[in-house]
Amino acid sequence: MQLKCLIIEDASFMREIYRYALSSCQQIEIIGEAVDGEEAMKMISEYKPDLILLDLVLPLKSGLDILKELSLVSPKTKAIVVSSIEDDPIISKAKALGVITYIKKPFTKADLVDAFNEVSREYSEVQNG
């Protein structure tokens, strides 16, 4: 099963890194990229991705705001956060809002691939279970 993924990141070089890292994940199809929180919510509403790769610090609407709205707009969408924020209360809040994995920047390609494999396993278990 191929999972539809939306990348939500304002830094173009980071989006490029994500595309490169995920090119080795055959179970992931990148369906779009959003550069701010408002664009992200429009794309989530339209595409209903299986997964979002989300930065918390975004223009127009924060990653935490997106997570709060996610359950209303696309409740089956899973989220992986990649952020430089190391504030434990913010990380805890993100996880309480349903984030599967929180990856701190800087990260390795393996960190990202492992997180996507974890999400893929969850989807497989739901379908097979």
Secondary structure, 3 states (H helix, E strand, C coil): CCEEEEEECCCHHHHHHHHHHHCCCCCEEEEEEECCHHHHHHHHHHHCCCEEEECCCCCCCCHHHHHHHHHHHCCCCEEEEEECCCCHHHHHHHHHCCEEEEEECCCCHHHHHHHHHHHHHHHHHHHHC
